[in-house]
Amino acid sequence: STAELLVRELNALSTELTADESGSSVMPYSYAEMNRKLLSAYDRVHERYAFIDTFYSRVKPVMLSEPMSYTHITGVYTFFTGEANINVHFPDYTIPFTVAHELAHQRGILPENEANFVAFLVCAHSDDPYIRYSGYLNMYEYLNSALYSASYDTFAEVYASLDARVRYEMISYNKFFEKYREKAAQ
């Protein structure tokens, strides 16, 4: 049921996106604007869940983002400095969710699974369709893996109900990592 709910949201949001020639969606604004939109979404989530702090902060792009891609690291929170850092070399749709995740760490949500859930809540409460898409697709990917392990037939049925644009996004994501898998294995 949860996977079907995520698919309904993804299918509706996918109609509002622009994709490049590879099938990857394109984030329609700068990192600074995305950061502002996420802080606004954090404010909305704070109204409903007071334990999620709200304050001005930003995520810093990592200069060595491409080398980080070999390790599949999308973001890093540095406890000693309180900095949230983002790998900007990853496909666009992963970035808003990852930024929301790293911002959750800045707000004291330290366990990875809890930061992922807060990132989903923040993205889902955004008034921006691209940020919502990022949150729903990242959550769908986590759930999809569990569904695949639990019931391949249900996984296949839910996956088949995804809009083709969302499936192309996931295929494009896998193609993005082909070069990193090959070099990492050498």
N, C-alpha and C positions, 0 to 999 in steps of 0.2 A: 504494500500500500504506500509506503514511504517513497519507494523508487518511482512508483506511478505518479505520485504527487510532484516529485522533482522533475519528471519528464514533462508533465503538463506545463509547469512553469518554464522549463527550458524551451519547449516548443513555441510557447507564446513569445518569449523574449527573443528567440533567434530571428524572428521576422523583423526586429528593429536594428539588427546589426549589419555592419559592412564587413566583407571578407576580402582577403587578398587572393592572388591566383592559386595559392596552395590550399586554400580552404580555411585558413586561419582567420579568425575574427581580428579586427583592427581596433585598438583602443582609440576612441575619438578625441582624446585630449592629452595634455602633458602630464607628467608625473606629479608636478606641483598641484595641478587642478584635481587630479585623482586623489591626492592626499587630502585636499580641502573637502572634497565630497565624502571621503571616508570619515573625516573628523565630524562632519555634519551628521553622518549616520551614527557615529558613536554617541553624539548628543541625544539622538532619538532613542537609541537603545538604553542609554542611561536613565531616561525618563521612565522606562518600563522596568529596568533591572538596575537598581541603584548601586549594586556592588561593582558594576562596570564603570570605572572612573572615566571622567571626561576632562581633557585638558589639551592644550595645543602641543602637538609634537609632529615630527615628520620622520620619514624614512629616507635614508641616504642610499643612493645608487652605489653599488660596488664597482670600482674601476676594473677589477679582475673578474668580471661576471662570466666571461666565456670559460676561463679555466675552472670556475666553480661549477659550471654545467657538467663537467666530467664526473663530478662527485654527486650530481643530482641535487645539489643544495640550492634552494630557491631564496632563502633568506636566513639571516643570522641576527640574533639578539645578543648584544655584548653586555653582560651583567655589570661589569665593573664601570662602564661609562654610561650605561642606560641607552645606548644607541641601537636603533633598529636599522639593519642594512638589507638591501634587496638586490638580488641578481636580476639585472634588467635584460639579460640575454635570453631569457625564457620566452615562450609564446605569450602574447599579450593577455589572453584570457586568464592566465595563472597569476598575473601580477596584482590586481586589486585584492584578491583573496589572500595572497601571501602578505601583502602590506597590512591588511586588516589583522592577520595572524601575528605579525611582528609587533604591531601596535598593541595587541592584547598582552604580549609579553611585557611591554613598557608599562602597562597598567597593572602588573602584578599577577597576571594569569600565566603561570609558568609551565604546568604540564602541557605537553604538545597536543594531546587530544582535547583538552579544555580550551586551549588557544584556537584550535581548529573550529570548535563549536562556537566560540565567541565570534570568530571571523565570519562564520556562516550567518549568525544572527545579525551582525553589523551589515554584511552585504545584503541580506534579505530585507533589511529595513532602510536601505538606501532609496532615494528617489530617482536614482540613475539606473536605467535599464542595463547598461554594460556592467556596472558593479554587481547588480543583482544576478545577471547571467554568470559572472565569474564565481560568485558564491554558490549558486545552484549547481553549476557544472562541477566544481571542485568537490562539493558534497556528494553529488551523484557518482563521481569516480570512486570515492571511498566506499560508498554503499554498493556500487556495482561489483567491486572486487569481492565483497562479502557475499553478495547474492550469487555470484559465479560459483563460489565454493560451496554454498548451501544448496543451490538448486540450479543446475545449468539450464533446464527447460524454462524456469521462471526468468532467469537472467536473459535468455535469448528472446523471450516474448517481450520483456520490457525494453530491451535494446532495440528491437525491431520497431517499436513505437516511437523512437526518437526521430525528430525531424532530420532530414538528410544533412542540413547545415551543421547540426550538432555532431552527427556521426563524422562528417568531413573534418570538423575541428579536432575530434579525437584521433582520427587517422593522421592528420597533419602533425599533431603532437607526437605521435609515435615515430613518424618520419624524421622529425626534428632531432630525435635522440639516436637515430641510426648511426650517425658519424661518431657520436660519443661512445656508444657501445663498442664499436669496432676498435677505436683507439684505446679505450680503457682495457680491452681484452689483450692487446698486444704487449 
